[in-house]
Amino acid sequence: MRLVVQRSGPASVVVAGQAVGQIEKGLVILVGVKAGDGVDDARYLADKVAHLRIFEDAEGKMNYDLLTVGGAVLSVSQFTLYGDVRKGRRPNYMEAAPPGEAEPLYEAFNQTLRELGIEVATGTFGAMMDVHLVNDGPVTILLDSERKF
């Protein structure tokens, strides 16, 4: 699994003109699932996200995690994170998991965050979405379950 994690102020996801998920502050996470990923990948990344120390303390140092600041997550599925553009100009998405495989792992990632005590809002899996956010910092972190160690 691959994540783009952005520290955010207010953020929302709009589908067909309707807001389907929103947060006031926390993290906006774009979630890509690779063919062959499993529940262990989803749980590993959810735990990593929950404990990432990317929120500032009183001295302006990134010492606090999402749980400490009481932030929420806006989780957005995004197969395009596995777009391969090494050959040609059109992305190849062959590494991305098919929807039937990806959606349960996307849901497992979100559910693990909820079990850790984090409020999670989502977009609509497989839909065309407009993502609105105020990138705070900006702070953007890339995480990949293939790079655990």
DRENLUM-112899 format. One line per 2 residues: their letters; for each residue x, y, z of N, C-alpha, C. Coordinates in steps of 0.001 Angstrom, whole numbers. Each point is the difference from the previous one (the first is absolute). Example, Ala and Ser with C-alpha at 12.3 -4.5 7.8 and 13.67 -1.06 7.14 Angstrom:
2
AS = 13190,-5690,7800,-890,1190,0,900,1200,0  -350,1050,-720,820,1190,60,-770,1090,730
END
This chain:
149
MR = 852,-1180,0,-852,1180,0,889,1231,0  -529,1034,-586,751,1249,-106,-914,1143,451
LV = 567,899,817,-763,1132,511,708,1312,-288  -791,1024,-285,454,1379,19,-742,626,1178
VQ = 756,418,1022,-569,520,1240,267,1499,45  -1075,779,115,137,1454,36,-619,543,1284
RS = 800,749,752,-536,668,1187,-935,1087,-487  -1192,76,602,-1020,869,-564,-820,724,1041
GP = -468,1168,-408,-1063,695,700,-1307,-549,-554  -1017,852,-175,-1268,-489,-532,183,-699,-1352
AS = -699,-1133,-157,98,-782,-1232,-1320,-714,-244  -295,-223,-1276,-1227,-714,-342,162,-729,-1326
VV = -888,-958,-205,-99,-722,-1269,-1420,198,-517  -91,390,-1267,-1289,250,-636,-175,-987,-1149
VA = -1163,-654,-36,-357,-920,-1073,-1329,464,-580  -29,238,-1292,-1215,433,-696,-632,1217,684
GQ = 853,939,423,-485,1237,589,-365,-70,1468  138,-1161,628,-351,-172,1412,1236,-367,818
AV = 171,691,1149,1094,-358,906,-330,-1344,634  912,-964,-160,-229,-1331,567,894,-276,1204
GQ = 1041,795,183,895,-152,1145,711,1302,267  184,329,1281,723,1230,335,597,-89,1391
IE = 1089,751,191,652,117,1302,333,1474,240  237,340,1261,408,1367,348,1515,144,24
KG = 694,-1025,544,1467,0,-3,486,-1417,184  1177,-244,-539,569,-1336,125,816,-354,-1212
LV = -347,-1136,-629,748,-495,-1147,-936,-348,-1143  374,418,-1199,-647,-474,-1214,936,-1060,-558
IL = -545,-1191,-218,828,-1122,-434,-543,-570,-1302  854,13,-1035,-313,-666,-1247,517,-1421,121
VG = -848,-979,-250,314,-1410,258,-20,-787,-1305  1151,-576,-349,92,-869,-1160,288,-1425,437
VK = -666,-952,-621,188,-1415,325,632,-688,-1195  1069,-731,266,714,-731,-1047,-505,-1439,-56
AG = -27,-562,-1179,-366,-1408,-147,898,-840,898  -593,-881,756,765,-856,905,124,528,1415
DG = -407,1240,259,13,522,1369,-970,-802,849  220,51,1322,-874,-724,920,-399,844,1188
VD = -769,-600,873,-490,696,1193,1163,464,874  1087,-750,35,1165,421,786,551,1340,-490
DA = -22,223,-1303,448,1284,-553,-902,1130,492  -1304,-230,-29,-966,1014,433,189,319,1486
RY = 155,-1019,811,163,213,1453,1326,690,315  1056,-415,-674,1309,628,208,-66,1493,-291
LA = -574,359,-1150,-42,1411,-380,-944,802,882  -1108,-585,427,-908,712,903,701,311,1318
DK = 728,-961,534,737,225,1251,1075,1065,-197  683,-61,-1129,1041,988,-308,-605,1400,-57
VA = -1106,152,-705,-673,1294,-143,-436,539,1364  -602,-851,807,-513,440,1303,1103,550,896
HL = 1202,-489,-176,1097,378,893,1074,872,-651  -244,464,-1229,956,906,-648,64,1310,777
RI = 1171,380,407,166,1247,755,263,1139,-988  -1099,517,-569,124,1064,-1007,-832,1231,357
FE = -458,75,1248,-714,1183,473,887,734,990  -53,1319,-60,917,827,782,-401,126,1468
DA = 1032,19,852,-194,283,1420,89,1505,213  30,441,1259,34,1435,318,1255,692,-531
EG = 1085,-756,-178,1249,574,-525,88,-71,-1520  -1045,-475,-655,5,-77,-1453,696,-1229,-558
KM = 342,-966,866,640,-1236,-464,-1069,-1068,-237  228,-807,-1024,-953,-1071,-288,206,-1141,994
NY = -704,85,1117,100,-983,1068,-1301,-724,302  -1112,463,-551,-1298,-575,344,-557,-831,-1151
DL = -714,-1045,383,-653,-841,-998,-1485,340,-73  -681,-647,-893,-1418,242,-240,-840,-229,1252
LT = 314,-1035,741,-742,-303,1220,176,1099,1051  1204,519,131,288,1037,1002,-757,1285,-303
VG = -80,380,-1276,-663,1263,-355,-1503,-169,-217  -498,-1223,65,-1432,-228,-198,-464,255,-1415
GA = 874,-218,-954,-338,224,-1399,-768,-1165,-599  -578,246,-1156,-756,-1006,-733,725,-326,-1308
VL = -501,-1001,-688,548,-397,-1298,-1098,105,-1049  362,568,-1132,-838,-61,-1195,724,-942,-950
SV = -552,-1186,-184,630,-1065,-776,-650,-84,-1377  855,53,-1042,-488,23,-1376,701,-1104,-794
SQ = -767,-921,-549,601,-1061,-815,531,602,-1295  1184,-473,-427,606,567,-1207,931,-1006,-663
FT = -554,-747,-952,797,-1007,-699,1124,625,-805  -118,1278,-349,1015,639,-840,1349,134,697
LY = 59,-277,1301,1294,2,688,910,-1098,-542  -587,-957,-697,798,-1059,-621,140,199,-1514
GD = -143,1230,-447,236,303,-1409,1490,-59,-305  370,-795,-977,1397,-162,-401,204,744,-1321
VR = 888,988,18,242,804,-1199,1439,-140,-504  637,-1102,349,1379,-197,-455,78,-179,-1510
KG = -1029,-567,-611,-24,-186,-1453,-1147,819,-565  282,766,-1008,-1047,774,-658,-476,1174,835
RR = -1149,501,-348,-543,1196,649,-1331,-253,684  -616,-1127,-284,-1267,-346,643,290,-941,1164
PN = -507,313,1199,260,-878,1143,-566,-1402,-218  745,-971,480,-410,-1396,-1,-387,-338,1434
YM = -1187,-520,200,-492,-286,1353,-26,-1494,305  841,-769,-669,5,-1455,167,337,-445,1417
EA = 745,815,754,361,-378,1374,-1142,223,984  -952,853,-355,-1119,287,904,-891,-1229,129
AP = -495,-217,1210,-911,-1117,232,-1336,277,-683  -651,-1042,-507,-1339,199,-561,-966,413,1119
PG = -1088,673,-345,-916,507,1028,-462,-1043,1021  -306,-1200,-447,-470,-1039,925,1028,-389,1041
EA = 1262,162,-321,1090,-283,936,356,1249,814  -60,1160,-635,431,1243,646,-985,510,1044
EP = -1291,-59,-300,-977,598,913,17,-611,1403  51,-1330,154,52,-550,1356,1261,432,772
LY = 1113,180,-700,1228,427,676,-60,1477,361  -600,801,-861,-240,1412,310,-885,100,1246
EA = -1053,-808,54,-896,-2,1163,719,-505,1246  872,-991,-148,764,-512,1151,929,1084,556
FN = 614,779,-879,845,1113,425,-821,991,824  -1166,394,-524,-856,956,702,-504,-561,1322
QT = -404,-1262,-2,-514,-617,1222,1084,-100,1070  1222,-294,-390,1099,-72,971,232,1361,629
LR = -50,1068,-793,128,1346,562,-1114,265,1020  -1225,-397,-338,-1120,193,931,226,-774,1294
EL = 491,-1223,-120,275,-816,1189,1076,620,874  878,794,-601,1040,701,758,-523,1293,631
GI = -1289,305,-218,-621,1156,619,-7,1255,-848  201,-149,-1297,55,1150,-905,-1306,99,-787
EV = -529,1212,-62,-1178,258,-826,442,-51,-1458  -744,-746,-824,345,-153,-1412,-1200,365,-860
AT = 205,955,-895,-970,322,-1042,587,-516,-1307  -860,-317,-957,494,-568,-1260,-675,634,-1201
GT = 611,-265,-1131,-638,289,-1268,-859,-1198,-358  -316,-149,-1285,-776,-1133,-483,909,-837,-883
FG = 240,-1234,397,915,-865,-724,-419,-108,-1464  945,245,-898,-216,-154,-1434,-695,1165,-685
AM = -401,1006,759,-712,1136,-597,979,1083,-442  -453,857,-904,737,1220,-324,-247,956,1158
MD = 1075,505,593,-121,821,1200,769,1298,-152  -529,1047,618,713,1258,153,469,56,1442
VH = 1309,101,197,572,52,1345,430,1440,270  -537,549,1068,325,1375,396,739,-62,1332
LV = 1157,673,80,716,11,1262,845,1249,138  290,309,1242,961,1041,327,1216,-746,526
ND = 1047,-113,-837,1203,-729,390,733,845,1022  109,-509,1210,583,715,1128,1505,-224,29
GP = 748,1046,-235,1460,-73,65,681,575,-1220  -32,-620,-1127,-585,-1309,-294,862,-1148,540
VT = -690,-1009,468,663,-1231,437,-622,-1133,-796  815,-686,-790,-452,-1131,-811,1011,-1123,137
IL = -487,-1181,371,849,-1169,244,-463,-1137,-909  945,-720,-578,-303,-1183,-795,296,-1234,829
LD = -936,-944,28,194,-1263,706,-318,-1149,-947  753,-1073,120,-210,-1169,-838,244,-1236,842
SE = -947,-916,19,150,-1205,826,1120,-906,-476  488,185,-1220,1152,-774,-479,1299,493,619
RK = -10,1163,591,1211,589,574,-96,66,1518  -335,-1120,608,-181,-48,1450,1312,161,758
F = 1048,-564,-555,1258,-15,756,1099,654,-797
END
